[in-house]
Amino acid sequence: MPVIVLGTGRCGSSITAKVLEERFGIDMGGRAVVSAACPLGSWEENTIHTLAFRFERRQISFHEFLDAFSAHVAGKTEPWGFKAPRIAHVLPIILTLLPDSRLIWCDRDVEDCVTSALNRWRPDSEGQIRERRRLLEYWLPFLNYHRLNFNRRWTEDELEQELRPALKEQYV
């Protein structure tokens, strides 16, 4: 049963993935993507990050994404999960492939996400964040998920305590 961390970007999903990996022992892919925006790592699994990036940019087709994603996750062993804000475009398909997934939504005010992204990323990131938020707001009412409100700052200890009910006995 994978844990999927959802968000728009600049929403608290990196620290959530970090806590899941370091405190609960869930393989979230480590801090594979290190950049100026996330010098400590964005905690995105590199293969899934690259596939989602290429699909979002229309560099690969839906079928190419689906085939590569399916092949990649086929060999995963428990406990595992991933954080990839770009999967909002294909979330229902991913949940068809991984129906027992635990979803954790890192929710932060969209204007705060945009401001943070403009300060950290490229100037064109606003549209991406707004589109991901729109897609998540569309899909999430139909899904069972745990919401983390990142309109406040969390310590890692507080975040660990907040995540315990979402993970139930599976990983705690």
C-alpha positions as CSV (number, residue, x, y, z in Angstrom):
1,M,0.0,0.0,0.0
2,P,1.9,3.1,-1.2
3,V,1.6,6.5,0.4
4,I,1.1,9.3,-2.1
5,V,1.8,12.9,-1.0
6,L,-0.2,15.4,-3.0
7,G,0.2,19.1,-3.3
8,T,0.8,22.0,-5.7
9,G,4.4,22.7,-5.2
10,R,5.8,24.9,-2.4
11,C,3.0,23.5,-0.1
12,G,4.8,21.4,2.5
13,S,5.0,18.2,0.6
14,S,8.8,17.9,0.8
15,I,8.9,18.1,4.6
16,T,6.0,15.6,4.7
17,A,7.9,13.1,2.5
18,K,11.0,13.6,4.5
19,V,9.1,12.8,7.8
20,L,7.5,9.8,6.2
21,E,10.9,8.4,5.2
22,E,12.9,9.3,8.2
23,R,10.4,8.8,11.0
24,F,8.1,6.0,9.6
25,G,10.6,4.2,7.4
26,I,8.6,4.6,4.3
27,D,10.8,4.6,1.2
28,M,9.8,7.9,-0.4
29,G,12.7,8.0,-2.8
30,G,15.1,10.0,-0.6
31,R,16.1,13.5,-1.4
32,A,16.8,12.7,-5.0
33,V,16.0,16.1,-6.5
34,V,18.3,18.9,-5.1
35,S,18.1,22.4,-6.6
36,A,18.5,26.0,-5.6
37,A,14.8,26.0,-4.7
38,C,15.2,22.9,-2.4
39,P,18.9,22.8,-1.3
40,L,18.1,20.0,1.2
41,G,16.2,18.0,-1.5
42,S,12.6,17.9,-2.6
43,W,12.2,14.3,-1.6
44,E,10.8,13.3,-5.0
45,E,11.7,9.9,-6.3
46,N,13.7,10.6,-9.4
47,T,12.1,8.3,-11.9
48,I,8.5,9.3,-11.0
49,H,9.5,13.0,-10.9
50,T,11.1,12.8,-14.3
51,L,8.1,10.9,-15.8
52,A,5.6,13.4,-14.3
53,F,7.7,16.3,-15.5
54,R,8.0,15.0,-19.0
55,F,4.2,14.2,-19.2
56,E,3.2,17.6,-17.8
57,R,5.4,19.3,-20.4
58,R,3.9,17.0,-23.1
59,Q,7.3,15.5,-23.9
60,I,5.8,12.0,-23.6
61,S,2.4,10.7,-24.4
62,F,-0.2,9.5,-21.8
63,H,0.5,5.9,-22.9
64,E,4.3,6.3,-22.6
65,F,3.8,7.8,-19.1
66,L,1.4,5.0,-18.0
67,D,3.7,2.2,-19.4
68,A,6.8,3.6,-17.8
69,F,5.1,4.4,-14.4
70,S,3.5,0.9,-14.3
71,A,6.9,-0.8,-15.0
72,H,8.6,1.4,-12.4
73,V,6.2,0.7,-9.5
74,A,5.8,-3.0,-10.3
75,G,9.0,-3.8,-8.4
76,K,8.4,-1.7,-5.3
77,T,8.2,-3.4,-2.0
78,E,6.5,-2.2,1.2
79,P,6.7,0.3,2.7
80,W,7.0,2.8,-0.1
81,G,5.5,5.9,-1.5
82,F,6.2,9.0,-3.5
83,K,5.6,12.7,-3.6
84,A,5.1,14.2,-7.1
85,P,3.0,17.4,-7.4
86,R,2.9,16.9,-11.1
87,I,0.7,13.8,-10.9
88,A,-2.4,15.8,-10.4
89,H,-3.0,15.5,-14.1
90,V,-3.2,11.7,-13.9
91,L,-4.2,11.1,-10.3
92,P,-7.3,9.0,-11.1
93,I,-5.3,6.7,-13.4
94,I,-2.6,6.3,-10.8
95,L,-5.2,5.3,-8.3
96,T,-6.5,2.7,-10.7
97,L,-3.1,1.2,-10.8
98,L,-2.5,1.6,-7.0
99,P,-6.0,1.4,-5.6
100,D,-4.9,0.8,-1.9
101,S,-2.9,4.0,-1.8
102,R,-3.0,6.3,1.2
103,L,-3.3,9.9,0.1
104,I,-1.9,12.8,2.0
105,W,-2.8,16.2,0.7
106,C,-0.5,19.0,1.7
107,D,-2.9,22.0,1.5
108,R,-1.5,25.6,1.7
109,D,-3.2,28.8,0.5
110,V,-2.6,28.9,-3.2
111,E,-1.5,32.6,-3.1
112,D,1.2,31.6,-0.6
113,C,2.3,28.8,-2.8
114,V,2.5,31.1,-5.8
115,T,4.4,33.8,-3.9
116,S,6.9,31.2,-2.6
117,A,7.3,29.7,-6.1
118,L,7.9,33.0,-7.7
119,N,10.6,33.7,-5.1
120,R,12.2,30.3,-5.6
121,W,11.4,29.1,-9.1
122,R,10.8,30.5,-12.6
123,P,8.3,33.3,-13.2
124,D,6.1,31.0,-15.2
125,S,5.4,28.6,-12.3
126,E,2.3,30.4,-11.2
127,G,0.2,28.8,-13.9
128,Q,1.4,25.3,-13.0
129,I,0.6,25.8,-9.4
130,R,-2.9,27.1,-10.1
131,E,-3.6,24.3,-12.6
132,R,-2.4,21.6,-10.1
133,R,-4.6,23.2,-7.4
134,R,-7.6,23.2,-9.7
135,L,-7.1,19.5,-10.5
136,L,-6.7,18.5,-6.9
137,E,-9.8,20.4,-5.9
138,Y,-11.7,18.6,-8.7
139,W,-10.5,15.1,-7.8
140,L,-10.1,15.1,-4.0
141,P,-13.9,15.3,-3.1
142,F,-14.2,11.8,-4.7
143,L,-11.3,10.3,-2.8
144,N,-10.4,9.3,0.8
145,Y,-7.4,11.4,1.9
146,H,-5.8,13.0,4.9
147,R,-5.4,16.8,4.7
148,L,-2.5,18.6,6.3
149,N,-3.0,22.3,6.6
150,F,0.2,24.1,5.8
151,N,-1.2,27.5,6.4
152,R,0.8,27.2,9.6
153,R,4.4,26.1,10.2
154,W,4.9,22.5,11.4
155,T,7.9,21.2,13.3
156,E,8.9,17.7,12.2
157,D,7.7,16.3,15.6
158,E,4.2,17.9,15.1
159,L,4.1,16.6,11.6
160,E,4.9,13.1,12.7
161,Q,2.1,13.2,15.3
162,E,-0.4,14.6,12.6
163,L,0.6,11.8,10.2
164,R,0.0,8.9,12.6
165,P,-3.8,8.8,12.1
166,A,-3.4,9.0,8.4
167,L,-1.1,6.0,8.3
168,K,-3.2,4.0,10.8
169,E,-1.5,0.8,12.0
170,Q,0.1,0.1,8.6
171,Y,3.3,2.1,9.1
172,V,3.1,3.3,12.8
